[in-house]
Amino acid sequence: MSSPLQARSSSFVIAILGMLGAGACAPHRVETTTSGDVALTPMPSRRASDVLASWPEKQRETGTMVIAKYGEPAIVGDRMLVWFNNGPFVKTVLLRDGQAHDFPMPHMDYLTQTVKHTVPASKLDELNQFDGSVWFHRTRGELSAQCDKEAMNLLALNLAHDVITGKRSVGDARMFYAKTAMAFMQGDHPSPYVSALMFPTEPNAADPDHAHQM
């Protein structure tokens, strides 16, 4: 016959396993009563502004602007905020920790925005040469750009489209990006390239590939 202590220990293990199963997807606080029983108390959901308060200044500024435009993110984490289907983007991800990027001038990349777009294999090298912070996920059919502001992501995505479609060469796209980004930083925003996507997105861009014949 098991002792009361063993019984309580077994109850604790069973409760924890249950929490890790069906209830683990929701935020909870684990508490124990004086009798040793385990209770799961729902934790209040965090607001993005509470998380941003401890982030670096630039990321905090960008986060505040994105929230003002698109509302609260769908996912709030200590190191990441995520929005889905906001504006023309299938996903927007704001990271607490940035990555140094020197094109067209030294800055930190921490805001990634993604659209549906196909990229022919023959254009992937040119896309990589244009900007290392622009990339393509073929299976998902998603084209992403990462910078520090939405305007710069729009500029990168619009120019990536120009390179992909043959409208611009890599050199022309990089020159246009540098000039337009500099004008934007100086408060001059005349180019539509920084205001909105200048191409239609492609909802059916995903490419699942095909099964290999064994």
C-alpha positions in Angstrom: 0.0 0.0 0.0 1.4 3.4 -1.0 2.0 6.0 1.6 0.3 9.5 1.6 3.5 11.0 0.5 3.8 8.6 -2.5 0.2 9.3 -3.4 0.8 13.0 -3.4 4.0 12.5 -5.5 2.1 10.4 -8.0 -0.7 13.0 -8.2 1.9 15.7 -8.8 3.5 13.7 -11.7 0.1 13.0 -13.3 -0.9 16.6 -13.1 2.3 17.8 -14.7 2.0 15.3 -17.5 -1.5 16.4 -18.1 -0.3 20.0 -18.2 2.3 19.1 -20.8 -0.3 17.4 -22.9 -3.7 19.0 -23.6 -3.2 22.1 -21.5 0.4 23.0 -22.3 -0.5 25.2 -25.2 -2.0 27.8 -23.0 0.0 30.0 -20.6 -0.4 28.8 -17.0 1.2 29.2 -13.6 1.7 26.0 -11.6 0.6 26.3 -7.9 0.3 23.8 -5.1 -2.2 23.9 -2.3 -1.4 23.2 1.3 -2.4 19.6 0.8 0.1 19.2 -2.0 -2.4 19.2 -4.9 -1.4 20.9 -8.1 -3.5 23.7 -9.6 -3.0 25.4 -13.0 -3.9 29.1 -12.8 -4.2 30.9 -16.1 -1.7 33.7 -16.5 -2.8 37.1 -17.9 -1.7 37.5 -21.5 1.1 40.0 -22.0 0.8 43.1 -24.1 3.5 43.8 -26.7 4.2 47.2 -25.1 5.2 45.4 -21.8 7.7 43.3 -23.7 9.1 46.1 -25.8 9.8 48.2 -22.6 13.0 46.2 -22.1 14.1 46.0 -25.7 16.8 48.2 -27.4 15.6 51.7 -28.3 15.5 51.2 -32.1 13.6 47.9 -31.9 11.2 49.5 -29.4 10.6 52.4 -31.8 9.9 50.1 -34.8 7.7 47.9 -32.7 5.6 50.9 -31.5 5.1 51.9 -35.2 4.1 48.5 -36.3 1.6 48.1 -33.5 0.1 51.6 -34.3 -0.4 50.4 -37.9 -1.5 46.8 -37.5 -2.5 46.4 -33.9 -1.4 43.9 -31.3 0.7 41.0 -32.6 -0.6 37.5 -32.7 2.4 36.2 -30.8 4.2 38.0 -28.0 7.5 36.5 -26.8 10.5 37.8 -24.9 12.6 38.0 -28.0 10.0 38.1 -30.8 6.7 39.7 -31.9 4.8 38.2 -34.8 1.9 39.4 -36.9 0.1 37.3 -39.5 -1.7 38.6 -42.6 -1.1 42.2 -41.8 -1.5 44.5 -44.8 0.1 42.9 -47.9 2.3 40.6 -45.8 1.6 37.0 -44.9 3.9 37.5 -41.8 5.8 40.2 -40.0 8.4 39.3 -37.4 10.1 41.8 -35.1 13.1 40.5 -33.3 14.6 41.9 -30.1 18.2 41.0 -31.3 19.4 42.6 -34.5 21.9 41.5 -37.1 24.5 44.0 -38.3 24.1 44.8 -42.1 26.2 47.4 -43.9 24.2 47.8 -47.2 23.5 50.5 -48.2 24.8 51.9 -44.9 25.6 50.4 -41.5 22.4 49.5 -39.6 20.8 46.6 -37.7 18.3 44.2 -39.3 15.5 43.1 -37.0 12.2 43.5 -38.9 11.3 40.7 -41.4 8.3 41.0 -43.7 7.1 38.3 -46.1 5.0 38.2 -49.2 3.8 35.5 -51.6 6.0 35.6 -54.7 7.5 33.1 -57.1 11.2 33.3 -58.0 12.5 31.3 -61.0 15.6 29.3 -60.2 17.5 31.2 -62.9 17.0 34.4 -60.9 18.2 33.2 -57.4 21.8 34.2 -57.9 20.8 37.7 -58.9 18.5 38.0 -56.0 21.3 37.0 -53.6 23.6 39.5 -55.2 21.1 42.3 -54.9 20.7 42.1 -51.1 21.7 39.5 -48.6 18.8 40.4 -46.4 16.3 39.4 -49.1 15.6 35.7 -49.5 13.2 33.2 -51.1 11.5 30.1 -49.6 10.6 28.1 -52.7 8.4 25.5 -50.9 6.3 28.1 -49.3 6.5 30.5 -52.2 7.5 33.3 -49.9 9.8 36.3 -50.5 11.2 38.0 -47.4 13.1 41.2 -46.6 14.7 42.1 -43.4 15.7 45.6 -42.4 14.9 48.1 -39.6 11.8 49.8 -41.0 8.8 48.7 -43.1 9.6 51.4 -45.7 13.0 49.8 -46.3 11.5 46.3 -46.5 9.0 47.6 -49.1 11.9 49.2 -51.0 13.8 45.9 -51.0 10.8 43.8 -52.0 9.9 46.1 -54.8 13.4 46.1 -56.2 13.7 42.3 -55.7 10.6 42.1 -57.9 12.3 44.3 -60.5 15.4 42.1 -60.5 13.3 38.8 -60.6 11.3 40.1 -63.6 14.3 41.5 -65.4 13.2 45.1 -65.1 16.5 46.1 -63.4 20.0 44.7 -63.2 21.5 43.9 -59.9 23.7 47.0 -60.1 20.8 49.3 -61.0 18.7 47.9 -58.2 21.5 48.4 -55.6 22.1 52.0 -56.8 18.4 52.8 -56.7 18.1 51.3 -53.2 21.1 53.3 -51.9 19.8 56.6 -53.3 16.2 56.1 -52.2 17.2 54.9 -48.7 19.5 58.0 -48.2 16.6 60.3 -49.3 14.3 58.5 -46.9 16.7 59.0 -44.0 16.9 62.7 -44.8 13.1 63.0 -44.7 12.4 63.0 -48.4 9.9 60.2 -49.3 8.9 60.9 -52.9 9.4 57.3 -54.2 6.4 55.0 -54.3 8.9 52.2 -53.8 8.9 52.9 -50.0 5.1 53.4 -49.7 3.5 50.2 -50.9 4.1 47.0 -52.8 4.2 47.8 -56.5 3.4 44.3 -57.7 0.5 41.9 -57.0 1.3 39.1 -54.6 0.8 35.5 -55.7 -1.4 33.5 -53.3 -0.6 30.3 -55.2 3.2 30.7 -55.2 3.9 27.7 -53.0 5.8 24.9 -54.8 5.6 21.5 -53.0 8.0 20.0 -55.5 7.4 16.4 -56.5 8.1 13.0 -55.1 11.4 11.4 -56.1 11.2 8.1 -58.1 12.9 5.5 -56.0 
